[in-house]
Amino acid sequence: MRQIGMRNSTYIDINESYLESPNFAYPYYRKDGQTYAFDTALIQRVHIGLATGGVLASATDMAAYVNFHLNQGRYEGTQII
């Protein structure tokens, strides 16, 4: 992911190594006006079905990903795929 400008991204793996990432943002949700921490164990159980394929990325990194695709697999002038 770093090869295409995604500097703060990781992916969900079966060993849960993503939880050790220094920049891991824990998900939260709001219900009835209160904020709750999402149980990260639930993420691991459903990671195969995630629309992102298990990628955990910031909006900035996702923009880099989209830009990579819009540039037909090229990043900073270098063809990656």
N, C-alpha and C positions, 0 to 999 in steps of 0.2 A: 504494500500500500504506500509505503514511503517513496517508492520509485515514481509514483504519479502525483506526488504532492499532498498525500493524506498523512499529515504529521502526527495527529492525535487520535488515531483510530486503532481498533483492534477487532477481534471477532470472538464469538462465543465458542468455546471448545469444551470437550467432554471433561477435561481436567480442571476446569474453572480457573485457568491461569489468568484470564482477563480480570478477575477480581483483584489481582496483585498489581495491576497497572496503576502507576501513580496519578494518572489523570482520569481514572474511571469515575464516571458520574453515575451515581446510584439513581435509579428511576423513582419518581414519586407520582402519586395520583391524588386528585381531589375528589372528595365525596362528602356531600352534605356540608359544604363549607369548611371542611378540615382537610389538612394535607397528611398523607400517609406514605411511609416508605414502602416501596414495592418489594416483595420477597424475591430476591435474586435467584433462589432455587427454582422458582417457577420459570424463569427465563431459560435456565438450562434444560428443563423438561420439554419446553416447546421450541427449542432453537431450530430444529429441523424445519418447522413450519413457518418460521419468521419470514416476512416478505423481503427483508434485507439479506436473507441468507445467513443471518447471524452476525452481520457487521454492526459494530457499535462505533458510531462516528458523529462528530460535531457537524453543524450546518456548514461550516467553512470547509471541512474535509469532504462532505458530500458534494459541495459545489465544485471542488477540485475533481471529484470522480465524474461528475456530469461533464465538466469541461474536457476531461480526458476522452470521453466518448464522443463529444461533439467535434473534437480534433482528430477523429478517426484513429484512436489508439496512439496518438503522438503526445509526448510531454516535453515541453521546452525544446521543441525541434527534433527530438529523438523519437523514432518509431519504437514503441514498446511491444505492441501486438499488431 
